[in-house]
Amino acid sequence: MTDKIPSGSKILDRMLNGGYEKDIITTIYGPAASGKTVLCMLCSINIARNNKKVIYVDTENNFSVERLKQVAKYDYNKILGNMIFLRPISFEEQKNDFNKLRSIVDNSVGLIVVDTIGVLYRLEIGKNENIYNVNKELGAQISYLNEIARKKHIPILITNQVYADFKERNKVNIVGGDLLKYSSKCMLELQITPQKNRKCIIRKHRALEEGKNIIYKIVEGGILGTKEKGFKLF
């Protein structure tokens, strides 16, 4: 049994030494339009193409079937047939969905995607005065996902939002903070470069060097590796 699944991109697989690890949560975070959903889609296509089910929790209605057709022109119907979409519209619904997954996920499932983990959490923070309880609930939701990854050996791919730190302008903060940092064994930060390409940086990994990165651009068929002055393409 392999310990990794291909990411759906050769250059990303090279950086990750084979792909995403199976028994952990991998978090991909970055600003809006940095390409988080594209990376989730590429991995989902690869898994579904190999006759495994993909459970895709789409909290922002970001998944575009038209975009899928661009990337997987010839077999998108097969891929869609192997994808199960969950679209919670509240923090409570998200919690219930994650809890249900613990009992219904089986060996037919090859990947679980949560895109994104933080949006409903932020909405809940905005309307709930008891921040401690909201954070406690987020911790419970993440523990459900961790349990699935560890016990059922199914990779969990999470995207997350970032926000600015007004005291430290160059610091990048992720929504959910330490809860996500501690629970994710792999963390990938996406940036938009001055040339409008994308940079993917390993910020945390059990076996690979932190800071290792690739530069790529988003194209109709997915992503394409490139080089820019001052950056190294691994």
C-alpha positions in Angstrom: 0.0 0.0 0.0 1.5 3.3 -1.1 1.8 6.0 1.5 1.1 8.8 -1.0 -1.3 9.8 -3.7 -0.3 11.7 -6.8 -1.3 15.4 -6.7 -2.4 15.5 -10.3 0.6 17.6 -11.2 4.1 16.3 -12.1 5.9 19.4 -10.8 4.0 19.4 -7.5 4.7 15.6 -7.2 8.4 16.3 -7.6 8.4 18.9 -4.9 6.4 16.6 -2.5 8.5 13.6 -3.4 5.6 11.6 -4.8 2.5 13.5 -3.8 0.2 14.0 -0.8 0.6 11.7 2.2 -2.3 9.4 2.9 -2.8 9.3 6.6 -2.7 13.1 7.4 -4.4 16.4 6.8 -2.7 18.6 4.2 -3.6 22.2 4.3 -3.2 24.5 1.3 -3.6 28.2 2.2 -3.2 31.5 0.5 -5.0 34.7 -0.6 -8.0 34.8 -2.9 -7.3 33.8 -6.5 -4.0 32.1 -5.5 -5.2 28.8 -7.0 -6.2 26.7 -4.0 -9.3 25.2 -5.6 -7.3 24.4 -8.8 -4.9 22.2 -6.8 -7.9 20.4 -5.1 -9.5 19.9 -8.5 -6.3 18.4 -10.0 -6.0 15.9 -7.2 -9.7 15.0 -7.3 -9.5 14.4 -11.1 -6.5 12.0 -10.6 -8.3 10.0 -7.9 -11.7 9.9 -9.6 -10.0 8.9 -12.9 -8.6 5.8 -11.1 -12.1 4.7 -10.0 -11.9 5.9 -6.4 -14.6 8.1 -4.9 -13.8 11.7 -4.0 -15.9 13.4 -1.3 -15.7 17.2 -2.0 -17.0 19.5 0.8 -17.6 22.8 -1.0 -18.4 25.5 1.5 -18.1 28.4 -0.9 -19.6 27.0 -4.0 -16.2 27.3 -5.6 -16.2 24.1 -7.6 -16.9 24.8 -11.3 -18.0 22.0 -13.6 -17.0 24.2 -16.6 -13.5 24.4 -15.2 -13.4 20.7 -14.7 -14.4 20.2 -18.3 -11.4 22.4 -19.3 -9.0 20.3 -17.3 -10.5 16.9 -18.1 -11.9 17.3 -21.5 -12.4 13.7 -22.5 -13.6 11.9 -19.3 -15.2 14.6 -17.1 -18.5 12.6 -17.0 -16.6 9.6 -15.5 -14.9 11.9 -13.0 -18.1 13.6 -12.0 -19.7 10.2 -11.5 -17.0 9.4 -8.9 -17.4 12.6 -7.0 -19.8 13.2 -4.0 -20.4 16.9 -3.2 -21.4 18.2 0.2 -22.3 21.8 0.5 -22.9 22.9 4.1 -24.2 26.4 4.5 -23.6 26.8 8.3 -20.9 25.9 10.8 -23.3 23.4 12.4 -24.0 21.7 9.1 -20.3 21.5 8.5 -19.8 19.8 11.8 -22.6 17.3 11.1 -21.2 16.5 7.7 -17.7 15.8 9.1 -19.2 13.6 11.9 -21.2 11.5 9.4 -18.1 10.9 7.3 -16.5 9.1 10.2 -19.0 6.3 9.9 -19.8 6.2 6.1 -16.3 6.5 4.6 -15.0 3.2 3.3 -12.3 1.8 1.0 -14.1 3.0 -2.1 -13.1 6.6 -1.1 -9.7 7.8 -2.2 -9.8 11.4 -1.1 -11.7 13.9 1.0 -11.4 17.6 0.1 -12.6 20.5 2.2 -12.6 23.8 0.3 -12.5 25.8 2.5 -12.4 25.0 6.2 -12.5 28.6 7.4 -15.3 30.4 5.7 -18.2 29.0 7.8 -16.0 29.3 10.9 -15.5 33.0 10.3 -19.2 33.5 9.8 -19.9 31.8 13.1 -17.3 33.9 14.9 -19.0 37.0 13.5 -22.4 36.1 15.0 -21.4 34.2 18.2 -20.1 36.0 21.2 -18.6 32.9 22.7 -15.4 32.6 20.7 -14.1 29.8 23.0 -17.0 27.5 22.1 -16.7 28.3 18.4 -13.0 27.4 18.6 -13.9 24.2 20.5 -16.3 23.2 17.8 -13.7 23.8 15.1 -11.3 21.7 17.1 -13.9 18.9 17.2 -14.4 19.1 13.4 -10.7 18.9 12.7 -10.4 15.9 15.0 -13.1 14.1 13.0 -11.1 14.6 9.9 -7.9 13.5 11.6 -9.6 10.3 12.8 -10.6 9.5 9.2 -7.1 10.1 7.9 -5.4 8.1 10.5 -7.8 5.1 10.9 -9.0 4.8 7.4 -5.8 5.8 5.6 -7.6 8.4 3.5 -5.9 11.7 2.6 -7.6 14.8 3.7 -6.9 17.9 1.6 -8.0 21.2 3.1 -7.9 24.7 1.8 -7.9 27.8 4.1 -8.1 31.5 3.9 -5.5 34.0 5.2 -5.8 37.5 6.7 -3.5 40.4 7.2 -1.7 41.2 10.5 -1.9 44.9 11.0 1.1 44.8 13.5 3.3 42.7 11.3 2.4 43.5 7.7 4.6 40.8 6.2 3.2 38.0 8.4 0.6 35.7 6.9 -2.1 34.4 9.3 -4.4 31.5 8.5 -8.0 31.4 9.6 -8.3 29.1 12.6 -4.7 29.7 13.6 -3.0 27.1 15.8 -5.9 24.6 15.5 -5.1 24.1 11.9 -1.3 24.4 12.3 -1.1 21.6 14.9 -3.5 19.3 13.1 -2.0 19.6 9.7 1.2 17.5 9.1 1.7 19.2 5.8 1.1 22.9 5.1 1.6 24.5 1.7 1.4 28.2 1.3 0.4 29.7 -2.1 1.5 33.2 -3.2 0.8 35.3 -6.2 4.2 36.5 -7.7 4.8 40.0 -9.2 4.6 38.3 -12.6 1.1 37.0 -11.7 2.3 33.4 -11.6 1.9 31.2 -8.5 4.4 30.1 -5.9 3.8 27.0 -3.8 6.0 26.8 -0.6 6.3 23.9 1.8 5.8 25.5 5.3 5.5 22.2 7.2 6.2 18.6 6.4 7.2 15.4 8.3 10.0 14.6 5.9 10.7 17.4 3.4 12.7 20.6 3.7 10.6 23.6 4.7 10.9 26.5 2.2 11.2 24.2 -0.8 9.1 25.7 -3.5 7.9 25.7 -7.1 6.8 28.5 -9.5 4.0 27.8 -11.9 1.2 29.4 -13.8 -2.4 28.4 -14.1 -3.5 27.4 -17.6 -6.6 25.9 -19.1 -5.3 22.3 -18.6 -4.2 22.8 -15.0 -0.8 24.2 -14.0 2.4 24.6 -15.9 5.9 24.9 -14.3 7.9 28.1 -15.0 10.9 30.0 -13.7 11.2 33.5 -12.5 14.2 35.7 -11.6 15.1 35.2 -8.0 13.2 32.0 -7.5 14.3 28.4 -7.9 12.2 25.7 -9.6 12.6 22.4 -7.9 
